């Protein structure tokens, strides 16, 4: 019986593997759309009114970041529930599931802000972000889903935040412990911090 249980954990169903890759890809696009509201506010002049207040620019951007994060998080929860209820996806232990979902939303929100921080129009932001997201998805492995792989591809995808996130999901679906997903989670959070810092720097220079 114990062997059968291990086999079940070691072989996640196809729905889980495919949906994880697509969910992370959609999280990136889901973040870019609300992030573009900053450009709309800039064109309408409301952003400059905020900058005339004593509130630091980093705090203003942080508020935008939280709003984007909540949108992406809601989308992720809906996709996870739909995959579970409609397609029979098995997501694994609830604890790591929550942590990885939160990490994904945090990373997507920070990258979404970064891709619009140097764009001047919503159309330009859409084109730039789409190109970046598709490139990251190709080398990060989103289109092949969550797969327990090795070799060169496993190394290359570690240069992307979504690749690290997929590695964490690989661990979850194959029954890894908290310790085994700690590195992917830490790497994803590190990317998140760098993206947010760069976004703050770009916006500070742009609206100095």
N, C-alpha and C positions, 0 to 999 in steps of 0.2 A: 504493500500500500504506500509506503513512504517513497518508493521509487516512482510509482505512478504519479504521486503528487509533485515530485520534483520535475518529471517530464512535462506536466501541465504548466508549471511555472516557467520552464525553460523554453516553451514554445508558444509565445503569444499569438493570438489569431491575426490573420492578415488585416482585418479591419483596423485593429489597434495600430499596427505598424504604418499603414498607409495614412490613416487619419492624423497621426502625430505630425508627419511631415507636412501635410496640407494645412493643418491648424497653425503651425508656426509660420508658414508662408503667409497665410491670411492675416495673422497677427501683425505682421509687418505692414501690409497694405491697410489694415484696419487702423493702425496708428498714424499713418501718413495723412489720411483724410482730415481728422479733427485737428492735427497739427498745423494744417494749412490755414486754419482760422486765424493764426497769428498774422499771416500775410494779408488776409482780408481786413483785419483790424488796423493794420498798418496803412492800407490804402484808404480806409474810411476815416482815419485820423484818431480813432479811439485809443490806439496803442500809445500815441504820444501823450494823451491825457493821463494815462497811467504813469508814464515816465516823469510827469511833472510833480507827482506826489513824492513824499520822502521814502517810499517803499523801494528797497534795492532791486535792481534789475534781476538779480538771481532769484529773489523771492517771487517776483512776477512770473518769471519763467518757470519756477517751481510750481506755481499754481496751475499754469498751462500743462505742465508735465503730469500733475495729478489727474487733471481732467482727461487727458489722453490715456493715461494708465487705466482709469476706471472704465473707459469705453472698451479698450482692448480686453480687459479682464472679463467684462460682461460677455463679450463675443466668445471668448475662450470657454467660459463656463457653459454657454449655450451649445457650442460645438461638442464639448465633452459629454454633456447630457444627451445630445442627439445621437452621438456615436454609440453611447451605452444603450439607450432605449430602442433605437431604430435599427442599428447594425450589429448589436451584440458585442461591441468593443469591450475588452477587459483592460482596465487601466492600472491595476495593481494596488499596492498599499496606499490608503488615503493620505497618509502623512506626506510622503515624498511627492505624491500627486499634487497636493496643494502647493508645496514649495516650488516645484518645477513650473506649475502654472503661473504662480506669482512672479517667478524669475523671468519667464517668457514675456509677461505683460510689462514688467519693468524695462527689460531690454528693448522691446519693440517701441515703447513710448519714447525712450531716450534716443533711439536711432531715428524715429520719425521726426523728432524735433531737430536733430542734427541735419537731416536731409533738406529741411525747409529753412534752416538758419542762414543759408547763403543764397537762397532763391529770391527773385524779385517779384515774380508773379505766380499765381496758383498753377498756371499751365506749366511754367518752368519747373516748379516744385514737383508736379506730378510726373513730368518726364524724367527728371533726375532721380527721384525716389524709385520709380518703376525700374529704371536701369540698374540701380544699386541693388534693389531687392531681388531681381531676377538673377543677377550675377552671384549674389550671396547664396541664393537657393541652389544654383547649379553646383557651386563648389562645396557648399555645406551639406548637400545631400537631401534637401527637402523633397525632391521629385522621386527619390527612391524610398522615401519613408524611413521609419525607424528600423534599422537593420543592424544586427550584431556583426560588424565586419571589421577587418583589419587591413594591413598593408598600407600602400601609399595614400589611398583615399582617406583612410582613418586619420592619417597625419595631416593631410591638406585641409580637411574640414575643421581642424583645430585652430586654424587661422581665422575662423569666422565665429561670431557669437551664436548664430543658429546651429552651427556644427557642434559646438559644445553643448548646447541645449538638447540637441538630438542624442548626443552621447549619454546625457543624463536620463533621457527618456528610454534609451536602449537599456540602461541599467534597471530602471523601474520595471519595464515590461518583462525583463528576464530575471526578476526577483533579486536584484542586488540590494545590499544593505545600505543604511544611511551613510556609512563611511565611504562606500564605493561611489556614491553620487555626489559626495562633498566637493570633489575637484571640479566636475562640470558646473555645479552650482556656483562655486567660487569664481570660476573663470567667466561665467555669464554675468555675474554681478560686477566683476572688474570691467568688462566691456561696457556695462551699463554706466558705471561711474565715469569712465573716460568719455563716452558719448555725451553725457550730460555736461561734463566740464567743458568739452569743446563747443557744445551748443551755447552755453553761457558766455564763453569767450567770443564767439562769433556775433552773438546778439549784442554784447556789450560794445564791441567795436563798431557794429553797424549803427547802433542807436546812441553813440556817445554824445 
